[in-house]
């Protein structure tokens, strides 16, 4: 919120990277299913339905607290370099604060991270009990 208010928030590659999400109620539901229907030693990706762009998800979450994110964007190749430079300066001068941007943040915001939850659907009978839209509406209501 501080970065947005200070005018320093910038999307990486327009926020177009795709991601999967999970609501805690859906995770708890899947844990219950895994205890009764799961097979020992198996791993399952538990996900909300569908995928969403980072821009759409983060903007929707910011909206739940009344925060409007700007459309300003920079290319990841440029921000990779800026982040590496910032990290080097922070190391060189042994600065205790966090750099304004890191290579890890750039990587997370530029890469698609979409998982396949079909195994949980097929083996556990998992389906989300809370939609992404319901979760965002509940967050918004809680912040009024």
C-alpha positions in Angstrom: 0.0 0.0 0.0 2.9 2.4 0.8 4.5 1.8 -2.6 1.2 2.5 -4.3 0.6 5.7 -2.3 4.2 6.8 -3.0 3.7 6.2 -6.8 6.4 3.5 -6.8 4.3 0.5 -7.8 5.0 -0.9 -11.2 3.7 -4.0 -12.9 6.3 -6.4 -14.4 5.5 -7.2 -18.0 2.0 -5.7 -17.5 1.2 -8.3 -14.8 0.4 -10.8 -17.6 1.9 -13.8 -15.9 -0.7 -16.5 -15.0 -1.0 -18.1 -11.6 -3.1 -20.6 -9.6 -4.6 -19.7 -6.3 -6.0 -21.5 -3.3 -8.5 -20.3 -0.6 -7.8 -21.7 2.9 -11.4 -23.2 3.1 -10.7 -25.1 -0.1 -7.4 -26.4 1.3 -9.0 -27.5 4.5 -11.7 -29.3 2.5 -9.0 -31.1 0.4 -7.2 -32.1 3.6 -10.4 -33.7 4.9 -10.8 -35.5 1.6 -7.2 -36.7 1.6 -7.6 -38.2 5.0 -10.6 -40.3 3.9 -10.0 -40.9 0.2 -6.3 -40.2 -0.4 -3.5 -42.8 -0.8 -0.5 -42.7 1.4 2.7 -41.2 -0.1 0.8 -39.3 -2.8 1.0 -35.5 -3.4 -1.9 -33.4 -4.7 -2.1 -29.9 -6.0 -5.1 -28.2 -4.4 -6.4 -25.3 -6.4 -9.2 -22.9 -6.9 -10.9 -23.3 -10.2 -9.1 -21.9 -13.2 -6.1 -19.6 -13.5 -5.8 -15.8 -13.3 -3.3 -13.2 -14.3 -1.1 -11.7 -11.6 -2.5 -8.3 -12.5 -6.2 -9.4 -12.1 -5.5 -11.2 -8.9 -3.4 -8.6 -7.1 -5.7 -5.8 -8.4 -8.7 -7.6 -7.0 -7.0 -8.2 -3.7 -6.0 -4.5 -3.5 -9.6 -3.5 -4.3 -10.8 -5.3 -1.2 -9.1 -2.6 0.9 -10.0 0.2 -1.5 -6.6 0.5 -3.1 -6.5 1.2 -6.9 -3.3 0.0 -8.5 -1.8 1.9 -11.4 -1.3 0.5 -14.9 2.3 1.6 -15.0 4.5 -1.3 -16.2 8.2 -2.1 -17.0 9.7 -5.0 -18.9 11.1 -7.9 -16.9 14.5 -7.8 -18.7 15.0 -4.2 -17.5 13.8 -4.9 -13.9 16.0 -8.0 -13.7 19.0 -5.7 -14.3 17.8 -3.1 -11.9 17.1 -5.7 -9.2 20.6 -7.3 -9.6 22.2 -3.8 -9.3 20.1 -3.0 -6.2 21.1 -6.3 -4.6 24.8 -5.7 -5.3 24.6 -2.2 -3.8 22.9 -3.5 -0.7 25.5 -6.2 -0.3 28.4 -3.9 -1.0 27.4 -1.3 1.6 26.0 -4.0 4.0 22.6 -2.2 4.1 20.2 -3.8 6.6 17.0 -2.7 4.8 15.5 -4.6 1.9 16.3 -3.4 -1.7 13.3 -1.7 -3.4 13.3 -4.6 -5.8 14.9 -8.1 -5.9 15.5 -10.6 -8.6 13.2 -13.0 -6.7 10.3 -10.6 -6.9 10.9 -10.1 -10.6 11.0 -13.8 -11.2 7.8 -14.4 -9.2 5.9 -11.6 -11.1 7.2 -12.5 -14.6 6.8 -16.3 -14.7 3.6 -18.3 -15.2 2.9 -20.6 -12.2 -0.1 -22.6 -13.2 -0.5 -26.0 -11.6 -2.6 -29.0 -12.6 -5.1 -30.0 -9.9 -6.7 -32.8 -11.9 -5.2 -35.6 -9.7 -7.0 -34.1 -6.6 -10.2 -33.9 -8.6 -10.0 -37.4 -9.9 -8.6 -39.3 -6.9 -10.1 -37.3 -4.0 -13.3 -36.0 -5.7 -12.1 -32.5 -4.8 -14.0 -29.4 -6.0 -13.6 -26.0 -4.4 -16.1 -25.0 -1.8 -15.4 -21.3 -2.1 -14.9 -19.6 -5.5 -12.3 -17.0 -6.1 -15.0 -14.4 -6.6 -16.7 -15.4 -3.3 -13.4 -15.2 -1.4 -12.7 -11.7 -2.8 -16.2 -10.5 -1.9 -15.7 -11.8 1.6 -12.4 -10.0 1.9 -14.0 -6.8 0.7 -16.9 -7.2 3.2 -14.4 -7.8 6.0 -12.5 -4.6 5.2 -15.5 -2.3 5.3 
